[in-house]
Amino acid sequence: MGFREHLQDVVRSVDGAVACSLMGMDGIEVDTHLTDELGLDLKSLLVEFSTLFHGARAAAADHEAGAVSELSIQTERLLTVARLVSSEYFMVAALRPDGNFGKARYMLRITAPKLAAEL
Amino acid sequence: MGFREHLQDVVRSVDGAVACSLMGMDGIEVDTHLTDELGLDLKSLLVEFSTLFHGARAAAADHEAGAVSELSIQTERLLTVARLVSSEYFMVAALRPDGNFGKARYMLRITAPKLAAEL
């Protein structure tokens, strides 16, 4: 499977998932599968959240808390879960607020190594 | 119960929890219950993570994703879960990486309104 198929697989497998992206740590998107059900500008929001992933990494490193493996943000309209793929890339899934958060975490955990193997 | 008792209650109720704080959105701590088992400078790390909460709020607001209710960060040595208490305050629990994440989210969800009522 290519990147896109892995990202589609996450969206298909998680109740309430509307998008899944592979992103560079610099906020540049590598590939995205997007169902666009929310009426939000999801892509630019995910770019902004990559800044937060970056910030979390810096804060954790400064305080010897080790590498950041996962970051999740719940808002009124959106639940996002991001997971480290490699030192330069992470993947992020966006769900409706009532989406299956536990399943999203699980799917990212098993999919991240598959993406890493293709980078 | 006062703030401290609520924070203690979270730490006591969640397997693997080592600290729970009530923080201002400006990163200033209101109160903390800390068991200090990790050998990390947890308090200053939590202050840094409050900057991330702030950043997530700004990003979500800019993109009409609504208020940020929860933020979680998993690192190699620490799992933190933060939850909005009011527009100016949030609470954050720190767990060992193998701590009970689901229980922490649940405890913050039921404890945040109790803290809000005392602010």
gemmi code that builds the backbone of each chain (N, CA, C; Angstrom):
import gemmi

chains = {
    "A": [
        ("MET", (0.837, -1.203, 0.000), (0.000, 0.000, 0.000), (0.874, 1.257, 0.000)),
        ("GLY", (0.402, 2.301, -0.679), (1.087, 3.599, -0.634), (0.585, 4.412, 0.553)),
        ("PHE", (1.153, 5.619, 0.704), (0.727, 6.485, 1.813), (-0.786, 6.660, 1.833)),
        ("ARG", (-1.325, 6.998, 0.656), (-2.739, 7.352, 0.586), (-3.636, 6.210, 1.068)),
        ("GLU", (-3.278, 4.993, 0.698), (-4.094, 3.841, 1.095), (-4.056, 3.644, 2.616)),
        ("HIS", (-2.883, 3.845, 3.209), (-2.781, 3.726, 4.668), (-3.643, 4.797, 5.352)),
        ("LEU", (-3.623, 6.002, 4.803), (-4.394, 7.104, 5.396), (-5.899, 6.841, 5.234)),
        ("GLN", (-6.286, 6.343, 4.072), (-7.692, 5.969, 3.840), (-8.127, 4.879, 4.809)),
        ("ASP", (-7.227, 3.936, 5.033), (-7.525, 2.812, 5.910), (-7.845, 3.293, 7.334)),
        ("VAL", (-7.094, 4.306, 7.810), (-7.363, 4.868, 9.138), (-8.756, 5.491, 9.163)),
        ("VAL", (-9.060, 6.312, 8.156), (-10.356, 7.012, 8.128), (-11.513, 6.010, 8.060)),
        ("ARG", (-11.319, 4.968, 7.234), (-12.359, 3.944, 7.089), (-12.585, 3.163, 8.378)),
        ("SER", (-11.503, 2.957, 9.148), (-11.564, 2.065, 10.316), (-12.055, 2.737, 11.593)),
        ("VAL", (-12.072, 4.065, 11.608), (-12.381, 4.776, 12.856), (-13.717, 5.487, 12.722)),
        ("ASP", (-14.653, 5.136, 13.567), (-15.967, 5.805, 13.554), (-15.798, 7.295, 13.799)),
        ("GLY", (-16.348, 8.111, 12.929), (-16.299, 9.560, 13.112), (-15.078, 10.223, 12.504)),
        ("ALA", (-14.149, 9.440, 11.932), (-12.947, 10.042, 11.339), (-13.308, 10.745, 10.037)),
        ("VAL", (-12.772, 11.941, 9.832), (-13.059, 12.700, 8.609), (-11.811, 12.978, 7.780)),
        ("ALA", (-10.619, 12.807, 8.364), (-9.391, 13.071, 7.614), (-8.206, 12.391, 8.277)),
        ("CYS", (-7.201, 12.059, 7.465), (-5.933, 11.575, 8.010), (-4.812, 12.059, 7.090)),
        ("SER", (-3.775, 12.636, 7.708), (-2.669, 13.226, 6.943), (-1.330, 12.697, 7.401)),
        ("LEU", (-0.396, 12.657, 6.463), (1.015, 12.491, 6.784), (1.657, 13.859, 6.585)),
        ("MET", (2.290, 14.358, 7.639), (2.823, 15.731, 7.604), (4.301, 15.737, 7.969)),
        ("GLY", (5.012, 16.691, 7.378), (6.372, 16.962, 7.834), (6.338, 17.775, 9.115)),
        ("MET", (7.373, 17.656, 9.925), (7.430, 18.395, 11.189), (7.447, 19.904, 10.926)),
        ("ASP", (7.764, 20.296, 9.685), (7.770, 21.713, 9.304), (6.379, 22.202, 8.892)),
        ("GLY", (5.353, 21.327, 9.035), (3.989, 21.731, 8.715), (3.612, 21.509, 7.264)),
        ("ILE", (4.535, 20.974, 6.479), (4.221, 20.731, 5.063), (3.632, 19.331, 4.914)),
        ("GLU", (2.469, 19.303, 4.254), (1.719, 18.062, 4.110), (2.377, 17.166, 3.054)),
        ("VAL", (2.501, 15.872, 3.367), (3.000, 14.914, 2.374), (1.822, 14.328, 1.603)),
        ("ASP", (0.817, 13.872, 2.321), (-0.378, 13.329, 1.682), (-1.539, 13.364, 2.676)),
        ("THR", (-2.758, 13.474, 2.153), (-3.944, 13.577, 3.008), (-5.107, 12.820, 2.383)),
        ("HIS", (-5.841, 12.104, 3.215), (-7.136, 11.593, 2.782), (-8.198, 12.342, 3.582)),
        ("LEU", (-9.086, 13.001, 2.866), (-9.981, 13.976, 3.484), (-11.403, 13.702, 3.014)),
        ("THR", (-12.352, 13.518, 3.965), (-13.737, 13.331, 3.541), (-14.504, 14.641, 3.594)),
        ("ASP", (-13.924, 15.628, 4.323), (-14.449, 16.991, 4.303), (-15.915, 17.098, 4.712)),
        ("GLU", (-16.252, 16.442, 5.802), (-17.652, 16.485, 6.262), (-17.924, 17.609, 7.246)),
        ("LEU", (-16.871, 18.266, 7.722), (-17.047, 19.166, 8.857), (-17.293, 20.617, 8.468)),
        ("GLY", (-16.999, 20.964, 7.228), (-17.138, 22.362, 6.831), (-16.082, 23.257, 7.449)),
        ("LEU", (-14.948, 22.647, 7.888), (-13.832, 23.444, 8.411), (-12.708, 23.417, 7.386)),
        ("ASP", (-11.833, 24.408, 7.450), (-10.635, 24.352, 6.625), (-9.619, 23.478, 7.362)),
        ("LEU", (-9.864, 22.161, 7.237), (-9.092, 21.198, 8.023), (-7.604, 21.244, 7.715)),
        ("LYS", (-7.265, 21.376, 6.437), (-5.856, 21.311, 6.072), (-5.046, 22.397, 6.767)),
        ("SER", (-5.567, 23.616, 6.767), (-4.776, 24.685, 7.381), (-4.780, 24.555, 8.905)),
        ("LEU", (-5.862, 23.990, 9.460), (-5.877, 23.751, 10.902), (-4.809, 22.709, 11.274)),
        ("LEU", (-4.674, 21.665, 10.458), (-3.675, 20.626, 10.743), (-2.260, 21.196, 10.655)),
        ("VAL", (-2.068, 22.135, 9.741), (-0.753, 22.793, 9.644), (-0.454, 23.540, 10.942)),
        ("GLU", (-1.466, 24.224, 11.468), (-1.261, 24.956, 12.724), (-0.966, 23.992, 13.876)),
        ("PHE", (-1.663, 22.861, 13.882), (-1.437, 21.906, 14.959), (-0.035, 21.298, 14.858)),
        ("SER", (0.546, 21.286, 13.660), (1.917, 20.768, 13.541), (2.891, 21.671, 14.296)),
        ("THR", (2.558, 22.955, 14.359), (3.372, 23.875, 15.162), (3.330, 23.466, 16.633)),
        ("LEU", (2.152, 23.016, 17.075), (2.015, 22.579, 18.468), (2.829, 21.309, 18.716)),
        ("PHE", (2.799, 20.394, 17.749), (3.590, 19.164, 17.885), (5.071, 19.538, 18.054)),
        ("HIS", (5.493, 20.466, 17.231), (6.855, 20.984, 17.286), (7.152, 21.576, 18.676)),
        ("GLY", (6.212, 22.384, 19.159), (6.381, 23.010, 20.466), (6.441, 21.996, 21.595)),
        ("ALA", (5.587, 20.960, 21.495), (5.576, 19.910, 22.520), (6.909, 19.167, 22.524)),
        ("ARG", (7.443, 18.931, 21.336), (8.735, 18.264, 21.219), (9.841, 19.064, 21.894)),
        ("ALA", (9.825, 20.367, 21.630), (10.863, 21.225, 22.211), (10.736, 21.267, 23.734)),
        ("ALA", (9.484, 21.416, 24.229), (9.263, 21.493, 25.674), (9.685, 20.191, 26.358)),
        ("ALA", (9.318, 19.059, 25.755), (9.642, 17.764, 26.352), (11.159, 17.544, 26.351)),
        ("ALA", (11.805, 17.928, 25.265), (13.255, 17.750, 25.170), (13.971, 18.618, 26.204)),
        ("ASP", (13.496, 19.858, 26.355), (14.116, 20.773, 27.325), (14.024, 20.238, 28.740)),
        ("HIS", (13.005, 19.424, 29.017), (12.765, 18.956, 30.383), (13.031, 17.467, 30.534)),
        ("GLU", (13.775, 16.915, 29.587), (14.187, 15.513, 29.661), (13.010, 14.553, 29.821)),
        ("ALA", (11.897, 14.908, 29.169), (10.729, 14.027, 29.230), (10.743, 13.034, 28.068)),
        ("GLY", (11.766, 13.091, 27.222), (11.884, 12.148, 26.112), (11.109, 12.598, 24.882)),
        ("ALA", (11.120, 11.751, 23.846), (10.461, 12.093, 22.591), (8.947, 12.135, 22.766)),
        ("VAL", (8.282, 13.044, 22.052), (6.821, 13.102, 22.037), (6.310, 12.072, 21.032)),
        ("SER", (5.515, 11.123, 21.485), (5.002, 10.111, 20.567), (3.585, 10.418, 20.104)),
        ("GLU", (2.827, 11.141, 20.928), (1.420, 11.386, 20.574), (0.938, 12.703, 21.156)),
        ("LEU", (0.061, 13.367, 20.414), (-0.523, 14.633, 20.865), (-1.980, 14.621, 20.435)),
        ("SER", (-2.907, 14.925, 21.345), (-4.306, 14.990, 20.929), (-4.949, 16.273, 21.427)),
        ("ILE", (-5.839, 16.801, 20.619), (-6.505, 18.066, 20.933), (-7.990, 17.895, 20.668)),
        ("GLN", (-8.790, 18.164, 21.692), (-10.248, 18.089, 21.544), (-10.809, 19.498, 21.553)),
        ("THR", (-11.538, 19.848, 20.511), (-12.259, 21.121, 20.525), (-13.749, 20.818, 20.413)),
        ("GLU", (-14.563, 21.875, 20.463), (-16.018, 21.679, 20.366), (-16.423, 20.988, 19.070)),
        ("ARG", (-15.671, 21.252, 17.996), (-16.095, 20.750, 16.686), (-15.202, 19.664, 16.124)),
        ("LEU", (-14.093, 19.345, 16.814), (-13.088, 18.489, 16.200), (-12.219, 17.815, 17.252)),
        ("LEU", (-11.886, 16.546, 16.992), (-10.927, 15.834, 17.831), (-9.773, 15.430, 16.926)),
        ("THR", (-8.564, 15.850, 17.265), (-7.400, 15.472, 16.445), (-6.424, 14.661, 17.279)),
        ("VAL", (-5.860, 13.635, 16.658), (-4.845, 12.810, 17.300), (-3.653, 12.752, 16.356)),
        ("ALA", (-2.485, 13.143, 16.853), (-1.272, 13.127, 16.032), (-0.281, 12.139, 16.632)),
        ("ARG", (0.447, 11.458, 15.763), (1.426, 10.474, 16.250), (2.720, 10.582, 15.443)),
        ("LEU", (3.833, 10.509, 16.149), (5.140, 10.572, 15.504), (5.326, 9.369, 14.582)),
        ("VAL", (5.805, 9.632, 13.353), (6.109, 8.562, 12.397), (7.624, 8.346, 12.339)),
        ("SER", (8.353, 9.441, 12.257), (9.820, 9.409, 12.309), (10.253, 10.748, 12.901)),
        ("SER", (11.549, 10.998, 12.965), (11.980, 12.261, 13.586), (11.511, 13.466, 12.766)),
        ("GLU", (11.216, 13.260, 11.486), (10.846, 14.385, 10.621), (9.376, 14.399, 10.201)),
        ("TYR", (8.655, 13.332, 10.513), (7.269, 13.233, 10.030), (6.327, 12.779, 11.149)),
        ("PHE", (5.084, 13.229, 11.053), (4.053, 12.700, 11.946), (2.763, 12.525, 11.154)),
        ("MET", (1.851, 11.725, 11.707), (0.552, 11.582, 11.062), (-0.515, 12.090, 12.010)),
        ("VAL", (-1.611, 12.547, 11.425), (-2.658, 13.120, 12.261), (-4.019, 12.712, 11.715)),
        ("ALA", (-4.895, 12.288, 12.607), (-6.265, 11.958, 12.230), (-7.195, 12.995, 12.845)),
        ("ALA", (-8.208, 13.411, 12.079), (-9.225, 14.343, 12.577), (-10.559, 13.617, 12.645)),
        ("LEU", (-11.251, 13.773, 13.771), (-12.528, 13.085, 14.007), (-13.592, 14.096, 14.399)),
        ("ARG", (-14.840, 13.728, 14.158), (-15.906, 14.498, 14.783), (-15.769, 14.349, 16.301)),
        ("PRO", (-16.308, 15.317, 17.070), (-16.090, 15.283, 18.526), (-16.577, 13.984, 19.183)),
        ("ASP", (-17.577, 13.341, 18.581), (-18.097, 12.102, 19.159), (-17.448, 10.866, 18.520)),
        ("GLY", (-16.367, 11.068, 17.761), (-15.677, 9.948, 17.112), (-14.988, 9.036, 18.119)),
        ("ASN", (-14.540, 7.881, 17.621), (-13.944, 6.866, 18.498), (-12.454, 7.158, 18.728)),
        ("PHE", (-12.194, 7.884, 19.815), (-10.845, 8.348, 20.130), (-9.888, 7.178, 20.368)),
        ("GLY", (-10.343, 6.183, 21.117), (-9.483, 5.032, 21.427), (-9.078, 4.276, 20.167)),
        ("LYS", (-10.035, 4.105, 19.259), (-9.740, 3.395, 18.011), (-8.787, 4.218, 17.142)),
        ("ALA", (-8.948, 5.548, 17.175), (-8.039, 6.410, 16.406), (-6.608, 6.266, 16.923)),
        ("ARG", (-6.445, 6.282, 18.238), (-5.100, 6.120, 18.819), (-4.514, 4.774, 18.407)),
        ("TYR", (-5.342, 3.735, 18.464), (-4.881, 2.391, 18.101), (-4.460, 2.337, 16.633)),
        ("MET", (-5.301, 2.886, 15.742), (-4.990, 2.821, 14.309), (-3.721, 3.604, 13.980)),
        ("LEU", (-3.527, 4.759, 14.654), (-2.294, 5.518, 14.391), (-1.085, 4.732, 14.893)),
        ("ARG", (-1.250, 4.079, 16.035), (-0.126, 3.320, 16.604), (0.297, 2.191, 15.660)),
        ("ILE", (-0.665, 1.517, 15.031), (-0.268, 0.408, 14.153), (0.085, 0.884, 12.731)),
        ("THR", (-0.421, 2.070, 12.348), (-0.162, 2.540, 10.978), (1.151, 3.324, 10.875)),
        ("ALA", (1.540, 4.015, 11.953), (2.757, 4.842, 11.897), (3.992, 4.036, 11.443)),
        ("PRO", (4.215, 2.811, 11.958), (5.395, 2.058, 11.493), (5.310, 1.677, 10.006)),
        ("LYS", (4.079, 1.468, 9.523), (3.919, 1.141, 8.105), (4.312, 2.332, 7.225)),
        ("LEU", (3.893, 3.544, 7.663), (4.280, 4.740, 6.910), (5.786, 4.958, 7.008)),
        ("ALA", (6.325, 4.761, 8.209), (7.765, 4.964, 8.410), (8.579, 4.068, 7.473)),
        ("ALA", (8.071, 2.854, 7.258), (8.793, 1.894, 6.415), (8.826, 2.346, 4.957)),
        ("GLU", (7.902, 3.228, 4.565), (7.839, 3.677, 3.169), (8.459, 5.041, 2.947)),
        ("LEU", (8.891, 5.690, 4.018), (9.470, 7.043, 3.882), (10.887, 6.961, 3.323)),
    ],
    "B": [
        ("MET", (-14.820, 20.358, 49.456), (-13.376, 20.130, 49.262), (-12.739, 21.370, 48.642)),
        ("GLY", (-11.492, 21.639, 49.009), (-10.758, 22.734, 48.372), (-10.078, 22.233, 47.110)),
        ("PHE", (-9.393, 23.160, 46.423), (-8.682, 22.782, 45.195), (-7.772, 21.577, 45.420)),
        ("ARG", (-6.966, 21.673, 46.490), (-5.949, 20.655, 46.733), (-6.559, 19.261, 46.879)),
        ("GLU", (-7.677, 19.180, 47.572), (-8.324, 17.886, 47.774), (-8.826, 17.300, 46.443)),
        ("HIS", (-9.360, 18.168, 45.593), (-9.818, 17.687, 44.276), (-8.632, 17.164, 43.464)),
        ("LEU", (-7.515, 17.881, 43.535), (-6.331, 17.480, 42.765), (-5.779, 16.159, 43.315)),
        ("GLN", (-5.746, 16.036, 44.637), (-5.308, 14.782, 45.278), (-6.198, 13.626, 44.855)),
        ("ASP", (-7.496, 13.906, 44.791), (-8.474, 12.880, 44.449), (-8.195, 12.317, 43.049)),
        ("VAL", (-7.826, 13.198, 42.117), (-7.496, 12.749, 40.752), (-6.269, 11.828, 40.810)),
        ("VAL", (-5.225, 12.263, 41.502), (-3.982, 11.476, 41.546), (-4.234, 10.111, 42.199)),
        ("ARG", (-5.035, 10.120, 43.259), (-5.349, 8.874, 43.971), (-6.164, 7.911, 43.107)),
        ("SER", (-7.037, 8.474, 42.260), (-7.995, 7.643, 41.523), (-7.458, 7.064, 40.222)),
        ("VAL", (-6.324, 7.584, 39.749), (-5.828, 7.195, 38.424), (-4.527, 6.409, 38.565)),
        ("ASP", (-4.528, 5.172, 38.109), (-3.310, 4.362, 38.163), (-2.201, 5.041, 37.379)),
        ("GLY", (-1.061, 5.217, 38.033), (0.093, 5.794, 37.354), (0.167, 7.310, 37.417)),
        ("ALA", (-0.830, 7.961, 38.019), (-0.802, 9.432, 38.104), (0.236, 9.879, 39.125)),
        ("VAL", (1.001, 10.903, 38.789), (2.037, 11.403, 39.692), (1.814, 12.862, 40.092)),
        ("ALA", (0.963, 13.577, 39.372), (0.726, 14.980, 39.707), (-0.572, 15.453, 39.089)),
        ("CYS", (-1.181, 16.456, 39.744), (-2.340, 17.128, 39.158), (-2.306, 18.593, 39.581)),
        ("SER", (-2.464, 19.483, 38.610), (-2.357, 20.926, 38.861), (-3.570, 21.672, 38.337)),
        ("LEU", (-3.878, 22.764, 39.027), (-4.797, 23.766, 38.494), (-3.932, 24.943, 38.064)),
        ("MET", (-4.035, 25.322, 36.797), (-3.148, 26.355, 36.252), (-3.954, 27.466, 35.610)),
        ("GLY", (-3.387, 28.668, 35.652), (-3.932, 29.764, 34.865), (-3.505, 29.607, 33.419)),
        ("MET", (-4.283, 30.151, 32.502), (-3.952, 30.066, 31.081), (-2.640, 30.803, 30.789)),
        ("ASP", (-2.230, 31.664, 31.719), (-0.966, 32.391, 31.576), (0.225, 31.564, 32.066)),
        ("GLY", (-0.019, 30.300, 32.448), (1.077, 29.430, 32.883), (1.400, 29.534, 34.364)),
        ("ILE", (0.639, 30.369, 35.080), (0.884, 30.497, 36.514), (0.037, 29.468, 37.262)),
        ("GLU", (0.726, 28.715, 38.120), (0.081, 27.625, 38.841), (-0.778, 28.168, 39.978)),
        ("VAL", (-1.976, 27.631, 40.131), (-2.834, 27.999, 41.261), (-2.572, 27.029, 42.415)),
        ("ASP", (-2.601, 25.730, 42.130), (-2.332, 24.730, 43.156), (-1.924, 23.422, 42.474)),
        ("THR", (-1.116, 22.619, 43.173), (-0.610, 21.371, 42.604), (-0.541, 20.311, 43.683)),
        ("HIS", (-0.955, 19.092, 43.326), (-0.642, 17.944, 44.166), (0.358, 17.096, 43.382)),
        ("LEU", (1.515, 16.862, 43.999), (2.653, 16.294, 43.279), (3.225, 15.148, 44.099)),
        ("THR", (3.350, 13.945, 43.500), (3.978, 12.856, 44.246), (5.460, 12.733, 43.891)),
        ("ASP", (5.824, 13.380, 42.747), (7.246, 13.494, 42.404), (7.975, 12.157, 42.325)),
        ("GLU", (7.380, 11.227, 41.596), (8.016, 9.910, 41.463), (8.892, 9.803, 40.225)),
        ("LEU", (8.822, 10.795, 39.349), (9.439, 10.626, 38.035), (10.855, 11.162, 37.933)),
        ("GLY", (11.246, 11.995, 38.883), (12.573, 12.588, 38.778), (12.672, 13.624, 37.674)),
        ("LEU", (11.512, 14.171, 37.268), (11.511, 15.254, 36.278), (11.134, 16.544, 36.995)),
        ("ASP", (11.528, 17.673, 36.390), (11.050, 18.947, 36.919), (9.655, 19.178, 36.340)),
        ("LEU", (8.703, 18.474, 36.961), (7.339, 18.450, 36.419), (6.701, 19.830, 36.368)),
        ("LYS", (6.909, 20.616, 37.436), (6.203, 21.901, 37.490), (6.578, 22.790, 36.314)),
        ("SER", (7.858, 22.858, 36.002), (8.224, 23.748, 34.899), (7.804, 23.152, 33.558)),
        ("LEU", (7.758, 21.820, 33.479), (7.264, 21.203, 32.244), (5.780, 21.536, 32.041)),
        ("LEU", (5.009, 21.492, 33.124), (3.581, 21.799, 33.018), (3.359, 23.256, 32.607)),
        ("VAL", (4.237, 24.132, 33.078), (4.145, 25.534, 32.670), (4.366, 25.652, 31.155)),
        ("GLU", (5.344, 24.903, 30.651), (5.592, 24.950, 29.199), (4.397, 24.405, 28.426)),
        ("PHE", (3.793, 23.340, 28.954), (2.651, 22.758, 28.262), (1.460, 23.720, 28.268)),
        ("SER", (1.407, 24.616, 29.250), (0.310, 25.592, 29.254), (0.434, 26.526, 28.048)),
        ("THR", (1.655, 26.764, 27.611), (1.858, 27.555, 26.397), (1.232, 26.833, 25.198)),
        ("LEU", (1.350, 25.500, 25.207), (0.759, 24.723, 24.112), (-0.763, 24.797, 24.151)),
        ("PHE", (-1.323, 24.735, 25.363), (-2.777, 24.840, 25.502), (-3.237, 26.177, 24.901)),
        ("HIS", (-2.498, 27.219, 25.249), (-2.758, 28.553, 24.728), (-2.685, 28.554, 23.191)),
        ("GLY", (-1.657, 27.929, 22.658), (-1.473, 27.868, 21.207), (-2.601, 27.105, 20.529)),
        ("ALA", (-3.022, 26.001, 21.150), (-4.104, 25.197, 20.586), (-5.394, 26.012, 20.554)),
        ("ARG", (-5.608, 26.786, 21.618), (-6.793, 27.633, 21.691), (-6.823, 28.651, 20.553)),
        ("ALA", (-5.673, 29.277, 20.358), (-5.586, 30.301, 19.316), (-5.800, 29.670, 17.936)),
        ("ALA", (-5.156, 28.511, 17.698), (-5.272, 27.852, 16.392), (-6.713, 27.430, 16.135)),
        ("ALA", (-7.365, 26.854, 17.156), (-8.734, 26.387, 16.998), (-9.680, 27.569, 16.754)),
        ("ALA", (-9.462, 28.656, 17.487), (-10.317, 29.834, 17.325), (-10.158, 30.424, 15.923)),
        ("ASP", (-8.907, 30.494, 15.456), (-8.650, 31.050, 14.116), (-9.358, 30.248, 13.028)),
        ("HIS", (-9.573, 28.963, 13.286), (-10.141, 28.103, 12.245), (-11.559, 27.650, 12.578)),
        ("GLU", (-12.200, 28.383, 13.481), (-13.603, 28.119, 13.819), (-13.857, 26.687, 14.257)),
        ("ALA", (-12.866, 26.105, 14.951), (-13.026, 24.742, 15.445), (-13.622, 24.741, 16.855)),
        ("GLY", (-13.909, 25.918, 17.396), (-14.521, 26.008, 18.721), (-13.503, 25.981, 19.841)),
        ("ALA", (-13.992, 25.999, 21.071), (-13.122, 26.029, 22.245), (-12.370, 24.709, 22.394)),
        ("VAL", (-11.126, 24.779, 22.859), (-10.343, 23.581, 23.156), (-10.752, 23.076, 24.534)),
        ("SER", (-11.253, 21.855, 24.607), (-11.658, 21.318, 25.905), (-10.587, 20.420, 26.513)),
        ("GLU", (-9.760, 19.790, 25.678), (-8.784, 18.832, 26.201), (-7.556, 18.780, 25.303)),
        ("LEU", (-6.403, 18.583, 25.938), (-5.136, 18.457, 25.209), (-4.336, 17.370, 25.905)),
        ("SER", (-3.801, 16.404, 25.153), (-2.959, 15.401, 25.807), (-1.651, 15.225, 25.038)),
        ("ILE", (-0.601, 14.973, 25.778), (0.730, 14.830, 25.191), (1.396, 13.601, 25.797)),
        ("GLN", (1.782, 12.676, 24.921), (2.481, 11.476, 25.387), (3.952, 11.589, 25.009)),
        ("THR", (4.839, 11.485, 25.993), (6.268, 11.411, 25.691), (6.783, 10.070, 26.213)),
        ("GLU", (8.057, 9.791, 25.963), (8.642, 8.523, 26.416), (8.531, 8.357, 27.930)),
        ("ARG", (8.602, 9.467, 28.666), (8.642, 9.363, 30.122), (7.404, 9.855, 30.828)),
        ("LEU", (6.457, 10.422, 30.086), (5.358, 11.121, 30.739), (4.136, 11.212, 29.831)),
        ("LEU", (2.959, 11.061, 30.426), (1.707, 11.275, 29.711), (0.975, 12.395, 30.442)),
        ("THR", (0.646, 13.470, 29.743), (-0.075, 14.574, 30.387), (-1.420, 14.763, 29.702)),
        ("VAL", (-2.428, 15.034, 30.508), (-3.765, 15.319, 29.996), (-4.223, 16.622, 30.632)),
        ("ALA", (-4.575, 17.595, 29.792), (-5.021, 18.894, 30.296), (-6.467, 19.102, 29.898)),
        ("ARG", (-7.229, 19.737, 30.759), (-8.646, 19.990, 30.459), (-9.034, 21.399, 30.886)),
        ("LEU", (-9.812, 22.051, 30.038), (-10.277, 23.400, 30.329), (-11.190, 23.388, 31.560)),
        ("VAL", (-10.959, 24.329, 32.492), (-11.814, 24.470, 33.674), (-12.734, 25.678, 33.485)),
        ("SER", (-12.167, 26.775, 33.027), (-12.938, 27.977, 32.692), (-12.155, 28.685, 31.596)),
        ("SER", (-12.604, 29.861, 31.189), (-11.894, 30.523, 30.091), (-10.471, 30.921, 30.504)),
        ("GLU", (-10.234, 31.031, 31.814), (-8.921, 31.486, 32.283), (-8.092, 30.401, 32.963)),
        ("TYR", (-8.675, 29.231, 33.215), (-7.975, 28.192, 33.967), (-8.114, 26.825, 33.303)),
        ("PHE", (-7.088, 25.999, 33.491), (-7.211, 24.602, 33.060), (-6.554, 23.728, 34.115)),
        ("MET", (-6.869, 22.444, 34.083), (-6.214, 21.517, 35.000), (-5.436, 20.514, 34.171)),
        ("VAL", (-4.386, 19.977, 34.769), (-3.551, 19.040, 34.030), (-3.106, 17.921, 34.964)),
        ("ALA", (-3.211, 16.685, 34.477), (-2.729, 15.524, 35.222), (-1.510, 14.960, 34.494)),
        ("ALA", (-0.499, 14.557, 35.260), (0.691, 13.922, 34.689), (0.726, 12.475, 35.164)),
        ("LEU", (0.978, 11.563, 34.228), (0.983, 10.119, 34.514), (2.303, 9.509, 34.031)),
        ("ARG", (2.657, 8.396, 34.627), (3.710, 7.597, 34.010), (3.200, 7.121, 32.640)),
        ("PRO", (4.126, 6.797, 31.708), (3.685, 6.457, 30.342), (2.705, 5.288, 30.303)),
        ("ASP", (2.780, 4.391, 31.293), (1.878, 3.238, 31.305), (0.652, 3.491, 32.187)),
        ("GLY", (0.439, 4.752, 32.573), (-0.708, 5.092, 33.416), (-2.023, 4.945, 32.672)),
        ("ASN", (-3.110, 5.009, 33.415), (-4.445, 4.788, 32.848), (-4.996, 6.079, 32.225)),
        ("PHE", (-4.744, 6.211, 30.929), (-5.097, 7.428, 30.196), (-6.607, 7.660, 30.195)),
        ("GLY", (-7.367, 6.605, 29.958), (-8.817, 6.739, 29.895), (-9.400, 7.206, 31.220)),
        ("LYS", (-8.872, 6.655, 32.317), (-9.356, 7.047, 33.644), (-8.967, 8.494, 33.942)),
        ("ALA", (-7.778, 8.893, 33.486), (-7.350, 10.285, 33.704), (-8.294, 11.248, 32.984)),
        ("ARG", (-8.636, 10.923, 31.725), (-9.570, 11.790, 30.984), (-10.905, 11.866, 31.709)),
        ("TYR", (-11.369, 10.712, 32.183), (-12.647, 10.669, 32.893), (-12.608, 11.520, 34.167)),
        ("MET", (-11.545, 11.353, 34.957), (-11.446, 12.089, 36.231), (-11.361, 13.596, 35.997)),
        ("LEU", (-10.629, 14.000, 34.953), (-10.564, 15.445, 34.664), (-11.939, 15.954, 34.234)),
        ("ARG", (-12.640, 15.141, 33.447), (-13.949, 15.567, 32.959), (-14.918, 15.792, 34.120)),
        ("ILE", (-14.857, 14.908, 35.134), (-15.812, 15.102, 36.246), (-15.298, 16.089, 37.292)),
        ("THR", (-13.972, 16.306, 37.342), (-13.416, 17.194, 38.369), (-13.404, 18.657, 37.916)),
        ("ALA", (-13.249, 18.902, 36.617), (-13.164, 20.287, 36.121), (-14.360, 21.141, 36.560)),
        ("PRO", (-15.600, 20.627, 36.461), (-16.731, 21.469, 36.902), (-16.702, 21.760, 38.408)),
        ("LYS", (-16.149, 20.802, 39.187), (-16.055, 21.033, 40.645), (-15.067, 22.163, 40.933)),
        ("LEU", (-13.940, 22.171, 40.212), (-12.975, 23.254, 40.396), (-13.574, 24.577, 39.916)),
        ("ALA", (-14.262, 24.521, 38.785), (-14.848, 25.743, 38.223), (-15.819, 26.382, 39.225)),
        ("ALA", (-16.541, 25.517, 39.952), (-17.532, 26.019, 40.912), (-16.870, 26.744, 42.075)),
        ("GLU", (-15.576, 26.461, 42.306), (-14.877, 27.088, 43.442), (-13.997, 28.250, 43.025)),
        ("LEU", (-13.898, 28.501, 41.738), (-13.023, 29.590, 41.272), (-13.665, 30.957, 41.517)),
    ],
}
model = gemmi.Model(1)
for chain_id, residues in chains.items():
    chain = gemmi.Chain(chain_id)
    for i, (resn, *xyz) in enumerate(residues, 1):
        res = gemmi.Residue()
        res.name, res.seqid = resn, gemmi.SeqId(i, " ")
        for name, pos in zip(("N", "CA", "C"), xyz):
            atom = gemmi.Atom()
            atom.name, atom.element = name, gemmi.Element(name[0])
            atom.pos, atom.b_iso = gemmi.Position(*pos), 0.0
            res.add_atom(atom)
        chain.add_residue(res)
    model.add_chain(chain)
structure = gemmi.Structure()
structure.add_model(model)
structure.setup_entities()
